[in-house]
Amino acid sequence: AAEALHAAVRDLRDEQLDALVTAPIDKESIQSDDFRYTGHTEFLAAELGGEPLMMMCSDLLRVGLVTIHIPVTEISHDLTRQKIVTRLEQLRSSLKADFGIVEPRIAVLALNPHAGDGGLLGSEEEHIIRPAVNEAYEKGILAFGPFAADGFFASGHYRDYDAVLAMYHDQGLTPFKTLSPDGVNFTACLGSVRTSPDHGVAFDIAGQDKADPQSMRNAIYLATDIVNNRRAWAEWTSNPLPHAERERGGRDLSVKDLPDTEKES
């Protein structure tokens, strides 16, 4: 598995491949002197450069992660305002270029139960997450939250957004896999396209004709779609028309055209 992965990355670098679709790996048995990573995402980041964003995708839901494969005890220490803002910038960029969404709406989940209950159940929401959401919004990102994760998914509120940003691995993947059992793991924000099924190796059912291939099919389909979307996005944005204001008296009304009294009201 490691040898195949190294060979595929070499071909990606040499532009012999348009995309990489990986099968699941057993993270414990694959460890060696040549592979000391907690997963594909970390390996590809080291080999291809950049700061990858782990995103789970289906027709119903897209979930990006702030932290990826780290122990739960380290999550709070790893969260920073700048890291969340950066993840929101990455998520927005990917949704536009890879999925063709003109201006995506992104929901941000809280870390603590009940979004911290005003500080009674934790201070990360008020000191880190909410300021990060506000900063991202000021930069033009349509980010909203933080939302308590349980109520957000239970109410179906996720349907109102183009993507969700979760604070840690299981917070995002548990509801995603429940709602989208045939979903896809997409490593966004790399120079190359990489997808994989959203499940593990399942050695317990190997050779029994019980494995469901749909997630792998979807991973192949999504990789193809993203390659095509990136090419289209590069063409669309290569020579954009300059923004032009209509003359006064035209049909479009800008805030700048309103009298001061109306602006203040």
FENPEQUI-V576316 format. One record per residue. PSI is psi in radians with two decimals (NA if undefined). OMEGA is omega in degrees with one decimal (NA if undefined). NEAR is the number of other ideal C-beta (glycine too) atoms within 12 Angstrom. Layout:
{{PSI	OMEGA	NEAR} {PSI	OMEGA	NEAR}}
//
This chain:
{{-0.76	179.7	22} {-0.71	179.4	24} {-0.72	178.5	14} {-0.69	-179.8	18} {-0.77	177.8	31} {-0.73	180.0	22} {-0.72	-179.9	17} {-0.70	179.8	30} {-0.67	175.9	29} {-0.75	179.9	18} {-0.59	175.3	19} {-0.79	179.2	28} {-0.65	-178.6	19} {0.08	179.3	11} {0.60	174.3	11} {-0.22	-179.9	14} {2.56	173.4	19} {-0.50	-176.9	23} {2.83	178.1	33} {2.20	173.4	36} {2.02	-175.7	34} {2.49	169.6	35} {2.86	179.6	26} {2.61	174.3	26} {2.66	174.1	28} {1.89	-170.9	18} {-0.43	-179.1	22} {-0.86	-174.9	15} {-0.38	-177.0	13} {-0.20	-177.6	26} {2.31	178.6	17} {-3.09	177.9	15} {-0.45	-179.2	7} {-0.15	-178.3	15} {1.73	177.7	27} {1.18	-178.4	15} {2.73	-179.8	25} {-0.02	177.3	22} {3.10	178.2	32} {-0.74	-173.5	41} {-0.83	-179.1	36} {-0.66	178.1	22} {-0.83	-178.3	32} {-0.59	176.8	38} {-0.73	-179.7	27} {-0.63	-175.4	22} {-0.62	-173.3	30} {-0.19	-179.1	27} {2.98	179.7	15} {3.06	178.5	21} {1.72	-174.8	25} {2.60	174.1	35} {2.11	177.0	40} {2.13	-177.8	44} {2.26	175.5	47} {2.30	-170.3	47} {2.46	169.4	41} {3.09	177.0	33} {-0.36	-176.9	16} {-0.56	-164.9	26} {2.52	170.6	35} {2.29	-177.2	41} {2.11	172.9	49} {2.72	-176.9	50} {2.38	174.5	41} {-0.95	173.8	43} {2.69	-174.0	32} {-1.75	-174.9	37} {1.36	175.0	24} {2.72	178.6	23} {2.61	-179.7	15} {-0.59	-178.6	16} {-0.29	-177.7	10} {-0.10	-172.6	14} {-0.90	-176.6	27} {-0.70	-179.1	24} {-0.45	-176.4	16} {-0.27	-178.7	25} {2.26	173.0	37} {2.79	177.9	22} {-0.80	-177.6	24} {-0.64	179.9	17} {-0.72	179.7	28} {-0.73	178.1	42} {-0.76	179.0	31} {-0.74	178.1	27} {-0.68	178.1	45} {-0.69	176.6	41} {-0.74	178.2	30} {-0.80	-177.3	34} {-0.78	177.8	45} {-0.81	-179.0	37} {-0.76	-179.8	32} {-0.72	-179.6	38} {-0.59	179.3	38} {-0.90	-173.7	30} {-0.63	-173.4	28} {-0.41	-176.3	42} {-0.06	175.2	31} {0.45	178.7	21} {2.14	-171.3	22} {-0.93	176.8	15} {1.65	-171.5	16} {2.56	172.0	33} {2.23	-174.0	27} {2.20	175.1	43} {2.41	-179.3	38} {2.23	-179.3	50} {2.64	173.6	46} {2.89	176.1	40} {-0.76	-172.9	39} {2.81	175.1	31} {2.49	178.5	19} {0.53	-179.6	20} {0.60	176.2	30} {-0.20	-179.3	28} {0.86	176.8	15} {0.43	179.2	14} {-0.17	179.8	15} {-0.55	-176.7	13} {0.34	179.5	17} {2.66	-174.2	25} {-0.01	-175.6	21} {-0.60	-179.3	33} {-0.83	-175.0	35} {-0.56	-174.5	24} {-0.40	-174.2	20} {-0.99	-168.5	32} {-0.88	-178.6	42} {-0.78	175.9	29} {-0.60	178.2	25} {-0.72	177.7	37} {-0.77	-179.9	33} {-0.72	178.7	22} {-0.77	179.3	24} {-0.70	-180.0	33} {-0.68	178.6	22} {-0.41	177.5	14} {0.03	177.7	17} {0.07	178.0	16} {2.27	179.6	34} {1.30	-179.5	28} {2.44	-176.3	39} {2.58	179.0	29} {-2.88	6.3	39} {2.52	179.3	41} {2.44	171.9	35} {2.21	-170.2	28} {-0.72	-174.7	37} {-0.87	-179.8	18} {-0.56	-178.9	20} {-0.81	-179.3	31} {-0.67	-178.0	29} {-0.59	-178.1	14} {-0.14	-176.1	15} {0.26	-177.2	14} {-0.41	-179.2	22} {-0.39	-179.6	35} {-0.28	-178.4	18} {-0.04	-173.3	19} {2.73	178.0	30} {-0.39	177.7	33} {2.84	178.2	46} {2.39	174.3	46} {1.98	178.9	55} {2.68	-176.9	44} {-0.52	-177.8	42} {2.97	-169.5	35} {-1.09	-173.7	29} {-0.46	177.0	24} {-0.64	179.7	35} {-0.70	-173.1	43} {-0.52	-179.7	30} {-0.94	177.3	20} {-0.59	-179.2	30} {-0.86	-177.4	38} {-0.48	176.1	26} {-0.73	-177.4	20} {-0.47	-175.4	25} {1.31	-177.1	29} {-0.30	178.6	21} {0.51	-177.1	27} {-3.13	-174.0	35} {2.48	172.8	43} {2.07	-178.6	45} {2.22	175.7	48} {1.70	-176.2	44} {2.87	173.0	45} {0.44	168.1	34} {2.80	176.3	35} {-0.39	179.3	23} {2.70	-179.7	35} {2.24	175.8	38} {2.25	175.3	42} {2.93	175.7	41} {2.85	172.0	38} {2.81	-177.7	37} {0.41	-179.7	35} {3.01	-179.0	29} {-2.86	-173.3	23} {-0.49	178.0	20} {0.93	178.4	19} {-0.45	-175.7	16} {-0.34	178.5	10} {0.22	-179.0	13} {2.38	176.2	13} {0.16	-177.3	9} {0.12	-179.7	9} {0.66	179.8	8} {-0.26	-176.0	11} {2.44	178.0	20} {2.07	-175.9	16} {0.00	-170.1	16} {-0.65	-180.0	19} {-0.66	176.4	32} {-0.74	175.9	26} {-0.81	-179.0	18} {-0.61	177.8	31} {-0.70	178.0	36} {-0.78	179.8	26} {-0.78	-177.7	25} {-0.71	178.3	37} {-0.76	178.5	33} {-0.77	-179.7	21} {-0.74	-177.4	25} {-0.70	175.8	36} {-0.83	-179.7	26} {-0.70	179.2	21} {-0.70	179.4	26} {-0.70	178.1	29} {-0.74	179.2	20} {-0.75	-179.6	18} {-0.72	178.6	23} {-0.67	178.9	16} {-0.76	-177.7	13} {-0.61	-173.2	16} {0.08	-176.0	16} {-0.54	-176.9	10} {1.18	-174.4	8} {2.61	175.0	11} {2.46	176.6	8} {2.59	178.9	6} {2.35	179.7	7} {2.29	176.6	9} {2.42	171.9	12} {2.63	176.0	13} {2.68	176.7	10} {2.49	-178.3	12} {-0.15	176.5	8} {-3.10	-175.3	11} {-0.51	-177.7	9} {2.41	179.4	13} {2.20	179.2	14} {2.73	176.1	14} {-0.55	-179.2	11} {-0.37	-178.2	13} {-0.19	-176.3	17} {2.53	174.3	13} {2.73	-177.6	11} {-0.65	-179.0	10} {-0.65	-179.6	7} {-0.60	177.5	11} {-0.76	-177.8	11} {-0.54	-179.6	8} {NA	NA	7}}
//
